[in-house]
Amino acid sequence: MPDNMLDRINSPDDMKQLNRKEIKLLCEEIRTELIETVAKNGGHLASNLGVVELTVAIHKAFDSPKDKIVFDVGHQCYTHKILTGRREAFKTLRTEGGLAGFPRPSESVHDSFVAGHSSTSISAGFGISQAKQIKKEEGYVIIVIGDGALTGGLAYEALNNAGRTQDKIIVILNDNKMSISQNVGAMAKYLARIRSKPTYYKFKSTVERGIRHIPFIGKKLRDMIFFSKSILKNAIYHSTIFEDMGFSYLGPVDGHDINTLLSVLDIAKRQERPVLLHVDTIKGKGYSFAEENPKDFHGVNGFDIQTGDYFSSVNSFSYIFGDYLCEMAKRDDRICAITAAMKSSTGLKKFSMDYPSRFFDVGIAEQHAVTFAGGLAISGLVPFFAVYSSFLQRSYDQLIHDIAIQNLKCVIGIDRAGLVG
């Protein structure tokens, strides 16, 4: 008999046999595995700790690889990899020839689409869904996208396109109120308005469990109450932007309550049109240092589990760049700084505090950032856009058309542009 729950899981099918109590134990063991591996090898920690229950619930409720799971960004796929036969390989994360830190179809049939940039998942998922229709294949497409990724315009182009169909698409909005830095913009404020209080989740889950156990009619009664509540809520509060785009909106629900997640996923499966399920999670859940400082534990190179201290403390290029930019800004009040949701990672934290009126966090929207910089430049300011090299790839059209052709003075501070081991 296996010593723990994880030893029983060699594929998603093995999860079908687990009861609710065993699933909770499994989630605890996965968290331990995540913390121990990332502490040693480095990787993305806080984002993965936040989606443990959500990922487990998805694999419990659906049948991968018949049902396709598409992760936005993809750095939060560690639990998915552990549950899909790659637990032993997970120890090789971030090592030569080891497991990829992002979804990779060549690595497993359970990885549906390569991801590394944000806001791509709904477009890819909709394409996969339409291919299912053409090939007459059964199955759902489950898309997991964060609230930070909803600041990217591509997500709305896809929502607008997919919402007019009757495809079996379930978009799960993983709302942890963070991208890498604190989330910004009108969408963050909009999502805050439609969140419910945590006490509501517990009360609703308790009532639903009680109703479900009523003989013969429990399940039907629960569904009837749920749909009636949704109709009443929409009549009072009007619809959400997602419903206006053609999606059935469910939530928000507690993303760490397995019972609630499984119940609402069951309801989502029985909808006859695209669904958007709004799930609230806590970035860094289960590890106090990551919960308190999720941005510091977003991507780490290794740390002491007991103290949370990083093994490396060498000043990076980003830090030196940001420090010098502050010195220049002191002498030249035309200088502005722009980040795409990565204030700390790109070295602009000090600038944001010293010169708040000249600092702009545009969210995960690199194309907008470049053209926005062009607007500042043509008005006589000197914008500095600090960005990772791989994310700047998204802005080549804007770099050429909106900056270079007009011969505008913009400085692009490109980081992480070297070789990756």
N, C-alpha and C positions, 0 to 999 in steps of 0.2 A: 504494500500500500504506500503511495507517495507520502513524503513527509509534509508537504504543503500543497496548497491549491494550484500554484503555478506548475508544479511537476505533473499535474494532470492535463495541462493544456498544451496540445501539440498542433491543434488547428481550431478554427472557430467552431467547428461541429462539437468539439468537446465541451464548449460552454453551454450547449443546449441542455446538458444533463444537470447543471448546477441549480440549486435553489437560491432564493434571495439571500439567505444568511451566508451561504458559501460564496456568492458573488461579492458581498461586502468584504469578506476575508481576502478574496482574490485582489480586490482593489488596494487593500492595505499592503499586500505583498508586492504588487506592481510598483507602488510608490517607493517602497524600500529598494527595489531593483533599480528604479530610475535614479534615485539619489546616489546610490553606491557606484553605479556605472559612470554617471556624469561627473561625480566628484573626482574619479580617477582619470577618465579619458577626456573630460570636457564635453560640451554640447549645449543644447537648449534645454534648460531645466524648468523654469517657472511655467512656460507655456504648456509643457507636457504634464506637469503635476496638475494643472487646471482642468485637463480633459480626460482624466483616468476613468471616472464613472461614465462620462458621456461616451467614450470609445467602447467601453465594456458593454454598455447598454445597446449601442448600435450593432455590435457583433452578436449580442444575444437576440435582438429583435429581427435581424436580417440574415440573409444567407449569402455571404461573400464566397466565391467571386461571381455568382450569378447576379446578385445585387452589387452594383458598383459603388465604391466609396471614394469620393474625390475630396482631398484635403486642400484648402487654400493655404498658400505659403508652403505648407508641408513640414515645417520644423516641429509640429506637434504630433507627429505620427509614431512616436516611440512605442506607446502602448499598443497601437495597431500592429506594429512589427512583432512585438512580443507575443501577441495573441495569434499570429498567423504563421507559426512554425519557425520563428527566427529568434527564439529566446537565447539559445546558446550563442548564436552569431552576434547578439546584441552586445556581448562583452567586447567585440572588436570595433565598436563604434569609434570613429575618428582615428583609426589606425590604418596603416598601409594595407590595402587589399581587403579592408574590413567592410562592415555593414554601412550602407549609405545613410546619411542623416536625414534624408528626404525620401519621399515615395519614388520608387524606381521600378517600372514595369518589367525590366529585364531581370530584376532581382526576385520578383514574386508575382504570381497571377493575381494576388490580392491587392497589388498596387495598380491603380487604374490610370494614373496620369502623373507625369513628372511635374513637380512643383518646386518653386524656389522664390518666385516673385509673388506678390499678393494680388488679390482681386481677379484672378484668372479662373477660379473654380466653377463659377456658375456658367460661364461660357463653355468650358470644357465639359462640364456635366450635362449641359443641355445638348451639346453635340453627341455625346455618348447616348443620351436618351433618344434622340432622333434616329441614331443608327439602329438602336433596338427596334424602333418602330418599323424602319425599312426592312430589317432582317427578320421581323416577326419573332423577336426574342422576348421571353418573359423577364421580369425583374424590375426592381426599383433602382433609381440613382440617388444616392445620399450625398449631399454636398455640405461640407463643414467649413464655414467661413467666419472669421472673427469680426468684431465690430470695427476694429482698426482698418480692416481691408475694405469696409464699406465707404471709406473716404476716397477710394479709387473709382474713377469714372467707368471703367470696364465692367464693374459689378452691376451698374445700373443699366448699361446697354444690354447686358445679358438678362437681367430681371425683366426688362421691358419686352424682350424678344420671347422669353420662355413663358411669361405669364399669360400669353394669348393661346396656349395649347392646353391639352388635357393629358399631358405626359405625367408619368409617375415619378415626379421629381420632388424630393424633400430637401429643402435648403435649411440647414441647421445653423442659426446665427449664434455663435459662441460669444456671448457678451460678457467680457471680463473687465470692461471699462478701461482697457489698456490696449495700445498697439505695442510699441516697444517703450516709447515714452508715454506719459499720460495722454489719453485720447483727446483730440481737439475738434472743434468745428461744430457746425449746426447739427450734423447727424448724431454726434455724441449727446448733445442736449436733447434731441428728439427721442433717442432711445431711453434716456433718463426719465423722460416724462411718461413713457409707457411701461416702465418697470413696476412691479408690485412689491409690497413689503414682504420680507422673508416669512413673517408669521402667517401670511396668507397661504404660502406653499404648504406649511406643515398642517394647517387646518384642512385645506383642500385634499391633501393626500390621505389624511386620516378618514375623512368622510368618504372618499372614493373607495378606500379599502373596505370600509364597513358595508357600503352598498354592494360592492362586488361579491361579497359572501352571502348575499340574500339568495336563497335557492331559486333556480330557474330564470329569474328575471334580473338578477343583479347586474350583469354586464350590459344588458340593453338599457336598464334604468340609468346606469352611470353615463352611458353615451348620450341618452336623451337629455339629461341634466346639463351635460357639458355643452351640447349644441345649443340648447335653450339659453344658457348663460352667455354664449358667444353672440347670439342674436341680440339679446338684451343689451349687452355691453356695447355693441356696435351702434345700436339705436340711441344710446345715451351719449357715448363718447365719439361717435362717428367712426369711420374706418381708419385703418392705418395706411401708410403710404404703400405698404406691401400688398394690401388688398386692392388698392386702387390700381396696382400694376397686374392684377389677376391672380394673386396668390391667396390661398386660404391661410390666415394668420392664427397660430396657436401660441399661447404663452402670455407673459414669460413664465418659465418654470425653473425650479431649483435644479441646476445642473450637477449637483452632488447627491441628489436623492434618487437612488436607483429605482425605487418603486414608482415614483412619479414619472421618471424618464421612460420606463418601460410602458407605463399606461398611456402616456401621450404619444409615444412612437406607434403604439398599436392603433390609436385613433388616426394618426397621420397616414398610416398605411391604407386605411379604408376610405380616404378622400378620393374623389374622382377628378382631381385637378392638382396642379402644383401647390405645394404647401411650404410655408415658411414657419419653422418652429424656433421661437425665441427662447434661448437657454441662458440663464445667468450662472456664471462660474467665477471662481476666485483664482487668479493667477498665482501660482506657487503653492496651491492648496496642499496642506499636510506637512510642510517643512517651514518652520517659523521664520527662518532667515529669508526665504524666498517670498513668503507671504508679506513680510514687512517691507522688503525691498525688491519687488518683482522685476523692475528694470535692471537692477544690478545682477540678477540671476536669470536674465533672459538668455544670454549666451555667455558661457564661462569656459575657462581653459583648465579648470581643476580647482578644488577647494577642500578645506578641512571640514568634514561633516559636523564635528562637534562645535566648532567655533564659527563656521561660515566664512572664514578668512580665505582669500584667494592665495594660491601658491605663488603667483607672479604679480609683482607690483611695479614693473618697469614702466616709465612714462611712454605712452604710445605716440605715434605720429599725430593722431587726432588731438591728443591733449596739448602737444606743443603747438600745433596749428591754431587751436582755439585760444590758447594763451597769448600768442603773438597777435592774433586778430584783435583781441581786446586792446593791446597796446596801440595798434594802428587806429582803431576806432576812437581812441582818446584824442588823437591828433587830427582826425578827419571825420567830421560829423556827417559826411555823405555815406560812410560805410554802413551797410546793413548785412545781416546774416540770415540765411534761410536753411531750414532743415525739413526733411520729409519724415516726421514722426520719430526722429532719432537724435534728439537734442544731446543726450549724454554720450551716446556711442560715437558721435562725430565731433566731440570736443567743444560743443557750443553752450554747455551748461553755464559757464562763467559769463559768457557774453549775454545770455538771456537774462541774467540777474543784473549785470552792470548797465546794459542798454536795452531795457524791455521794449521801448517804443521803436527800436530799430531791429528787433528780432522777430522772425516770422516762422512759426511751425505750421505748415500747410497740410499736415496729415500725410498718409501714404498716397501721395499724388505727385510723383516726380515730373510728369509731363507738365502739370500745372505749375510746379515750382520753377521750371526753366522759363516758361513764357511769362510768369509773374515777375521773375528776375528781369526779363526784357522790359516789362512795363516800368519797373523801378529805374532801370538804366536809361531808358529813353527820356525819363523825367529828370535826369541829372544826378541820380544817386549811383553808388557803386556797390552792387550786391555781390555777396559771396555765398555761393550755394555749396554746402558741405554734404557730400553724398558718397555712398559706397559705389565702387566701380560697376558692380553687377547691376545695381539699381538704376544707374545712369543710362544703361542700355535702353531703358524704356523711353528715353527722351531724345533720341537721335534726331527725329523729325523736327522737334522744337529747337534743338541746338542749331541745326542747319538753317531752318526757315526763320525762326523768331529771334535768333541771336547773331549768327555768323553773317547771313546775307545783309542784315542791317548794320553790321559792323559795330555792335553795341559792346560797351565795356562791362563785361560780367566776368567774375572769377569763379571757376568751378573747382572746389577743393576735393579732389578725387582720392578716396581712401580705399584700402584693401585691394590695390590694383596689382599686387605682386603674384608670385607663384604660390599655389596652395599645396601643402604637403599631403 
